[in-house]
Amino acid sequence: MFNDFVNQIDSRFYKHLFSRTNIPISSPNYTREVFLKKMQDPKHDKARMNFQLERFTFFSDGVFAISITLLIIEIKIPNLPDPTDKLLWHSLSEMALRFLGFIISFGIVGHYWSVHHRIFGYALKYSTSLLWINLGFLFTVVMLPFSAGLLGEYSSYTNIKIPYAIYTFNMCLTGIMNCW
């Protein structure tokens, strides 16, 4: 008796979900399996498809914006106990390589964003595959602040190769994912 009650509630819940998806229901048996099967490849109406594509691009724009913001967070303001112009200038000049790394990385991320923006300007619809490829690309973009910060921190040590290797690998992977 209890199982019948749970199945009835389960059926009503998935029937409600089906009614909100605009997916034609071919079976009176509203189950989780049928719902998940129907949702594998969502079929939105025209207005919903445009909205979903906008969500897709807005999410990507947000990831780019956060990534660019995180680039500058790696650069800390010098903390001088008794500041003078000379000491402040000296502290800032020691950070010159970090600033250079920030400027280069900002330009690269900005370029990737503008290319991404241009490419998705032509998109009329999206697929699950495109969504996952885009997430892979965004993963490499999100890694850029870390690799740029690592390179900026250790760029004055010319005997250490790992920061250069990580930054170069990240840039190459981002470029490959951008072309995919």
N, C-alpha and C positions, 0 to 999 in steps of 0.2 A: 504494500500500500504506500509506504513512504517513497519507494523507488518510482512508482507511478506519479506521485506528486512532484518529485524532483524532475522527472522527464517532462512533465507538463510545463513546469516553470521554465526549464531549459528550452523547450520548444517555443514558448512564448517570447523568451528573450531573443533567440535567434530570428524569430519571425519579425520582431521589432527591428533588429539590425538590418534584415533584408529590406524592410520597408523604407529604411533611410538611405539605402545605397542605390536605388533606382535600377537594381539588377532584376531582370525577370526571373521569377521563381518557377522552375519546371516541376518541382516535387513538393507535395504537401508535407513532406518530412523535413522540418526545419531543425537540423542538427549542426553541431559545431563543425563536423567534417564537411558537410555540404557548404556551410558558410565559408570556411577557409578555402575550399576548392573554388568557389565563385570569386573570392577576393584575390586569387593568385594574379590575375590580370584584370585590374579594375577597369570597368567600362563606364566612364563618366559621361554625362551629357556634355554638350558643347561648352556651356557656360562653366561647368565644373572643371573641365579639362583645362581651360584657360586659367582658372584660379589655381589649379594644382601646379601648372607650369610656372606661374608667378611665385608660388610658395617655394618651388624648387630653386628658382633664380634668386629670390630674396634670401633664402638660407645660405646660398653660396656667397652672396654679397656680404652677409653678416660674418661669415667665416673669414673672408678676406679682410674686412674691417678690423676684426679682432686680432688677426695675425699681424697686420700693420701696426696696431696699437701696442702689441706685445714686443715689437722690435725696440721701441724706445724705452720700455720699462727696464730693459737690461742695462741701460746707461744710468748710473746713479749720480746724483749731485754730490760733488766733493764736500766732505765734512771737515772743515778747518777750524781748529779751536781758537786761533787768533788770526783771522783772515786779513790779508792785505792783497792789493791788486797783483803784486808779484807772485805771491803764493797761489792765488786763485788761477792766474794765468799759467803757472807751472803745472798745477793739478789738471787744468783743462788740456794743456798740451800733451800730458801723459795719456790722456784719453783720446787722442787724435785718431788712433787706429780703430777704436770702438765707434767713433763718429763716422769714420770712413766706411766701416762695415755696415753701420746703420743706413747710411745714404745709399750704398750699393744695394743692400737688401730691400730697402724701401722702393727703389726704382724697379727692381726685378719683380717684387710682389705686385706693384702697381701695374707693370707691364702684363703680367699673367692675368690680373683682374681685367684689364682692358680687352685682352684677347678673349678671355672667357665670356665677357659681356658681349662682344661682337659675335662670337659663335652662337651663343644662345639667343641672340636677336633673330636668328633664322629658324629657331626651333618652333614647330607648331604643336608637337606633342612629345611625350617622353615615354620611356619604357623602364622596366625594372633594371634591365642591363645598363641603361644609360645612367640611372640613378646610382648604381653601385660603382660604375666607372668614375662618375663625378665625385663620389665620396672618397674613392682612392686618390684622386687628384687633390681633393681638399685636405686629405691626410698629409700629403707631402707639403702642401702650403702651410699647414699648421706646424709642421716640424721646422720650418724656416727660422722662426725666432730663436728656437733652441740652438740650431746649428750656427746661426749668425752670432748669437751670444757667446757660444763656445769659442768660435773663431776670434771674436773681438777680445775675449778674455786672454787667450793664449797666443795671439798673433805675433806678439813681440818676442816670443821664444821660438827662434827659427829652427832649433833642433827637434821640436815636437811636430810630428807630421799628422797625428790623428785629427786635430781640429780641422785642418785643411781637407783631409780625406772625407770627413763626415759632411762638411759644408759642400764640397764638390759632388759627393754622392747624392746629397739631398737636392742640389740644383739640377743634376742630370736626371734624377728620378722625376722631379717636378716637370722638367722639359719633356721627358718621354710620356708622362701621363697627360700632359697638355696636348700632345699630338695624337694621342690615342683616340 
